[in-house]
Amino acid sequence: MKRCLDDEFPDAHCELDFTTPLELLVAVVLSAQTTDVRVNQVTPALFARYRTAADYAGADRTELEEYLRPTGFFRAKANSVLGLGAALVERYDGEVPGKLKDLVTLPGVGRKTANVVLGDAFGVPGITVDTHFGRLVRRWGWTEEEDPVKVEHAVGELIPRKEWTLLSHRTIFHGRRVCHARKPACGACPLAKMCPSYGTGPTGFEEAAKLVKGEERDHILDLAARR
């Protein structure tokens, strides 16, 4: 199944736009309960206005909230970003730390966020258990665990560590494009023959193909048809 994912999404990557560890950290915090597309619409202006941790720490709350408003829950997110900036300045000289144990102490940062930052900003392998990842690995029978930390450890035992970051991206891509929560595109899925949950969604190719999303759609359908 992992090899199929590799074939399906060879270019899978973090879909949040960033150029520095700080930008990625802020973007992941903002992505809670909204889409990466929406975050990417907001961050160009945000990153131009606030370039350093000190800039966030000293930000005017009202102004910051206006930047964050389109992402939803903007007051809570402003609290996190203000606290994040202050913590980075006070504890890490304004730099984003490159260790999980340090990242998870920061305001608004849990293991999921920390693993994204480690994997994509620092090249440290990590498994990102978001809603897509958890749903899919349970559907695939890789684990029955519901707790994200337990899911992370269970899958980590199955897959070589060096593969963790790309596995996370490819699984999340598959969840967003093919294996949807309510109606997965089972009949147009390259993993169909190996999936113990096959039949959760429509199994006819034509009907299922209508559910496949993303710029990789033609490639996904071609793979599914050949398998």
C-alpha positions as CSV (number, residue, x, y, z in Angstrom):
1,M,0.0,0.0,0.0
2,K,2.9,2.4,0.8
3,R,4.4,1.6,-2.6
4,C,1.1,2.4,-4.3
5,L,1.0,5.8,-2.4
6,D,4.5,6.5,-3.6
7,D,3.4,5.9,-7.2
8,E,0.2,7.9,-6.8
9,F,1.8,11.0,-5.3
10,P,5.5,11.1,-6.1
11,D,5.6,14.9,-5.6
12,A,3.5,15.1,-2.4
13,H,4.6,17.9,-0.2
14,C,3.4,20.3,2.5
15,E,0.6,22.4,1.0
16,L,1.2,25.4,3.2
17,D,3.4,28.1,1.6
18,F,6.5,29.1,3.6
19,T,10.1,30.0,3.3
20,T,11.4,29.8,6.9
21,P,10.7,27.6,9.9
22,L,8.9,30.5,11.6
23,E,6.6,31.0,8.7
24,L,5.8,27.3,8.6
25,L,5.2,27.2,12.3
26,V,2.8,30.1,12.2
27,A,1.0,28.7,9.1
28,V,0.4,25.4,10.8
29,V,-1.0,27.1,13.9
30,L,-3.3,29.1,11.6
31,S,-4.4,26.0,9.7
32,A,-6.5,24.6,12.6
33,Q,-10.1,24.3,11.6
34,T,-9.6,25.8,8.2
35,T,-8.1,24.9,4.8
36,D,-4.5,25.2,3.7
37,V,-5.8,27.2,0.7
38,R,-7.4,29.8,3.1
39,V,-4.2,30.0,5.1
40,N,-2.1,30.5,2.0
41,Q,-4.4,33.4,1.0
42,V,-3.7,35.1,4.4
43,T,0.0,34.5,4.9
44,P,1.7,36.6,2.2
45,A,0.5,39.8,3.8
46,L,1.0,38.4,7.3
47,F,4.6,37.3,6.6
48,A,5.4,40.6,5.0
49,R,4.2,42.5,8.0
50,Y,5.7,40.2,10.7
51,R,9.1,38.9,9.8
52,T,10.5,37.8,13.1
53,A,9.4,36.2,16.3
54,A,9.9,39.6,18.0
55,D,7.6,41.1,15.5
56,Y,4.8,38.7,16.5
57,A,5.6,39.2,20.2
58,G,5.2,42.9,19.9
59,A,2.3,42.9,17.5
60,D,-0.8,45.1,18.1
61,R,-3.5,42.6,18.9
62,T,-6.2,44.4,16.9
63,E,-4.1,44.7,13.8
64,L,-3.0,41.0,14.1
65,E,-6.5,39.9,14.5
66,E,-7.5,41.6,11.3
67,Y,-4.8,39.7,9.4
68,L,-6.0,36.4,10.9
69,R,-9.8,37.0,10.7
70,P,-10.3,35.1,7.4
71,T,-8.9,31.9,8.9
72,G,-11.6,31.7,11.6
73,F,-11.2,31.6,15.4
74,F,-9.0,34.6,14.8
75,R,-9.0,35.7,18.5
76,A,-7.8,32.4,19.8
77,K,-5.2,32.2,16.9
78,A,-4.0,35.7,17.7
79,N,-3.4,34.6,21.3
80,S,-1.4,31.6,20.1
81,V,0.7,33.7,17.6
82,L,1.4,36.4,20.2
83,G,2.3,33.8,22.8
84,L,4.4,31.9,20.2
85,G,6.4,35.0,19.4
86,A,7.0,35.8,23.0
87,A,8.0,32.3,23.9
88,L,10.5,32.1,21.0
89,V,12.1,35.4,22.0
90,E,12.3,34.5,25.7
91,R,13.4,30.9,25.4
92,Y,15.1,30.4,22.1
93,D,16.6,33.8,21.1
94,G,13.8,34.3,18.5
95,E,14.6,31.1,16.6
96,V,12.3,28.1,16.1
97,P,13.8,25.1,17.9
98,G,14.5,21.9,15.9
99,K,13.5,19.4,18.6
100,L,10.1,17.9,19.3
101,K,10.5,18.2,23.1
102,D,11.1,22.0,22.7
103,L,8.4,22.6,20.0
104,V,5.6,21.1,22.0
105,T,6.2,23.5,24.9
106,L,5.3,26.5,22.7
107,P,1.8,28.0,22.8
108,G,-0.6,26.4,20.2
109,V,1.9,23.7,19.2
110,G,1.1,20.0,19.7
111,R,2.8,17.0,18.3
112,K,1.0,17.3,14.9
113,T,2.3,20.8,14.4
114,A,5.7,20.0,15.7
115,N,6.1,17.0,13.3
116,V,5.1,19.1,10.3
117,V,7.7,21.7,11.2
118,L,10.4,19.1,11.9
119,G,9.8,17.2,8.7
120,D,9.4,20.1,6.3
121,A,11.5,22.9,7.8
122,F,14.3,20.8,9.4
123,G,14.3,17.5,7.5
124,V,13.7,15.5,10.7
125,P,11.4,12.6,9.9
126,G,8.0,12.8,11.6
127,I,4.5,11.4,11.3
128,T,1.8,14.0,11.1
129,V,-1.5,12.5,12.4
130,D,-4.2,14.9,11.2
131,T,-7.8,13.9,10.6
132,H,-7.1,12.5,7.1
133,F,-4.1,10.4,8.3
134,G,-5.9,8.9,11.2
135,R,-9.0,8.1,9.2
136,L,-7.0,6.4,6.4
137,V,-4.6,4.3,8.5
138,R,-7.6,3.0,10.4
139,R,-9.5,2.2,7.2
140,W,-6.4,0.4,5.9
141,G,-6.2,-1.7,9.0
142,W,-2.7,-0.4,9.9
143,T,-4.0,0.4,13.4
144,E,-7.2,0.5,15.4
145,E,-5.9,3.3,17.7
146,E,-7.9,6.5,17.9
147,D,-5.5,8.6,20.0
148,P,-3.2,10.5,17.6
149,V,0.0,9.8,19.6
150,K,-0.8,6.1,19.7
151,V,-1.5,6.2,15.9
152,E,1.8,7.9,15.4
153,H,3.7,5.3,17.3
154,A,1.8,2.4,15.8
155,V,2.4,3.5,12.2
156,G,6.0,4.4,13.0
157,E,6.6,0.7,13.8
158,L,5.5,-0.3,10.4
159,I,7.4,2.1,8.2
160,P,11.1,3.0,8.2
161,R,11.8,6.3,9.9
162,K,13.3,8.0,6.9
163,E,10.0,7.5,5.1
164,W,7.8,9.1,7.8
165,T,7.5,12.7,6.4
166,L,6.7,11.6,2.9
167,L,4.3,8.9,4.1
168,S,2.4,11.6,6.0
169,H,2.2,13.9,3.0
170,R,1.1,11.1,0.6
171,T,-1.5,9.8,3.0
172,I,-2.9,13.2,3.5
173,F,-3.0,13.9,-0.2
174,H,-4.8,10.6,-0.7
175,G,-7.3,11.5,2.0
176,R,-8.0,14.9,0.4
177,R,-8.2,13.7,-3.1
178,V,-9.6,10.1,-3.1
179,C,-10.4,8.6,0.3
180,H,-12.9,11.2,1.5
181,A,-14.5,10.9,4.9
182,R,-18.2,10.5,3.9
183,K,-17.9,9.1,0.4
184,P,-14.5,7.7,-0.6
185,A,-13.9,7.0,-4.3
186,C,-13.4,3.3,-3.8
187,G,-13.9,2.3,-7.5
188,A,-11.3,4.7,-8.7
189,C,-8.7,4.1,-6.0
190,P,-5.2,2.7,-6.9
191,L,-5.2,1.0,-3.4
192,A,-8.6,-0.7,-3.9
193,K,-7.4,-4.3,-4.2
194,M,-5.4,-4.1,-1.0
195,C,-7.9,-2.1,1.1
196,P,-9.9,-3.9,3.8
197,S,-12.5,-1.1,3.7
198,Y,-13.1,-1.3,-0.1
199,G,-16.8,-0.7,-0.6
200,T,-17.2,2.0,1.9
201,G,-17.8,4.3,-1.1
202,P,-19.1,3.6,-4.6
203,T,-17.2,0.8,-6.4
204,G,-18.2,1.6,-10.0
205,F,-15.3,3.3,-11.8
206,E,-17.3,6.0,-13.5
207,E,-19.2,7.0,-10.4
208,A,-16.2,6.9,-8.2
209,A,-14.0,8.8,-10.7
210,K,-16.4,11.8,-10.3
211,L,-15.3,12.0,-6.6
212,V,-11.5,12.2,-7.3
213,K,-10.1,15.7,-6.8
214,G,-6.9,17.6,-7.4
215,E,-4.5,18.3,-10.2
216,E,-3.3,14.7,-10.0
217,R,-6.7,13.4,-10.9
218,D,-5.8,12.1,-14.4
219,H,-2.7,10.3,-13.0
220,I,-4.8,8.8,-10.2
221,L,-7.5,7.5,-12.5
222,D,-4.9,6.1,-14.9
223,L,-3.2,4.1,-12.0
224,A,-6.6,2.9,-10.8
225,A,-7.7,1.7,-14.2
226,R,-4.4,-0.2,-14.7
227,R,-4.6,-2.0,-11.3
